[in-house]
Amino acid sequence: MKTRVISGAVLVVLLILTLVSGGYVTAGVLLFVSLVGYHELSGALKVRAADEKMNLPELIGMAAVTLYYILLLLKGGDMLFLVVVIMSLFVAEAVIFVFSYPKYKANQMIGSVFSFIYAPVMLAFIYLLRAKPEGHLLAWIPFVAWICDTCAYFAGSAFGKHKLCPLLSPKKTIEGAVGGVLGSVVAGVIFGYVYSKYTDTTLSAQICMTSFAIITFVAGCLSQVGDLIASGIKREHDIKDYGKLIPGHGGIMDRFDSVIFITPAIYFLALLFIK
């Protein structure tokens, strides 16, 4: 427990420095985290063999991650470049599969592309949030996932009776899920009030509070789906943790699974509601 608390405190300090700094610092840290997350997820999905540190399909994926972040810095949030990188990765993996057959299997190619979309691409939306006007505030919204997890834990412990998804996560309950979503919405309302008072927005406090309540409601619901997806992948492949980077917490995918999953939805909802 002591190790978990210390590493958690260090993680929070690093997170604050990353999001406050913005620009190249935020992009650089997210690139590192994305590469680690991709490596963890591709390992879990058997893109590389258990006795391999890296192979060609994973190396191509790492190159795609790096290229995508370079394009983010140069071109911002233009979705065309995202499509180009995803299609380029798909074609590159297909070429490897065909011309090295039967060395690599189809599931390795599929796993590489899936790992790229799940970890690096979805995580990169934190950078896009940070790059927006008032991004120093908006970039914090994805971490409502941690508030959701905490509220879900306490609500589930106090009131939980009905299992949410027993085959994937036996301890999660419907009551806990509802508590997590409600906690997220309360956090969103408070955030909306702060946003209306300490930014140059022309939106009223009521509109800001309502907008962020909607955003965090969706985020709270998706957060639990993201957590269950990550748990399902681990259960299906019989692994306890994705990695060991964060002592007491596991890997990037163990600590940031739900944050990663909800960030794109938060970004697009912010574009819709926050002018």
Stockholm file with secondary structure:
# STOCKHOLM 1.0

chainA/1-275         MKTRVISGAVLVVLLILTLVSGGYVTAGVLLFVSLVGYHELSGALKVRAADEKMNLPELIGMAAVTLYYILLLLKGGDMLFLVVVIMSLFVAEAVIFVFSYPKYKANQMIGSVFSFIYAPVMLAFIYLLRAKPEGHLLAWIPFVAWICDTCAYFAGSAFGKHKLCPLLSPKKTIEGAVGGVLGSVVAGVIFGYVYSKYTDTTLSAQICMTSFAIITFVAGCLSQVGDLIASGIKREHDIKDYGKLIPGHGGIMDRFDSVIFITPAIYFLALLFIK
#=GR chainA/1-275 SS CHHHHHHHHHHHHHHHHHHHHCHHHHHHHHHHHHHHHHHHHHHHTTSSCTTCSCCHHHHHHHHHHHHHHHHHHHHTTCHHHHHHHHHHHHHHHHHHHHHTTTSSCHHHHHHHHHHHIIIIIHHTHHHHHHHSTTHHHHTTGGGHHHHHHHHHHHHHHHHCCSEEETTTEEEEEHHHHHHHHHHHHHHHHHHHHHHHHHSCCCSCHHHHHHHHHHHHHHHHHHHHHHHHHHHHHHHHTTCSCSCSSBTTTBSHHHHHHHHHHHHHHHHHHHHHHCC
#=GC SS_cons         CHHHHHHHHHHHHHHHHHHHHCHHHHHHHHHHHHHHHHHHHHHHTTSSCTTCSCCHHHHHHHHHHHHHHHHHHHHTTCHHHHHHHHHHHHHHHHHHHHHTTTSSCHHHHHHHHHHHIIIIIHHTHHHHHHHSTTHHHHTTGGGHHHHHHHHHHHHHHHHCCSEEETTTEEEEEHHHHHHHHHHHHHHHHHHHHHHHHHSCCCSCHHHHHHHHHHHHHHHHHHHHHHHHHHHHHHHHTTCSCSCSSBTTTBSHHHHHHHHHHHHHHHHHHHHHHCC
//
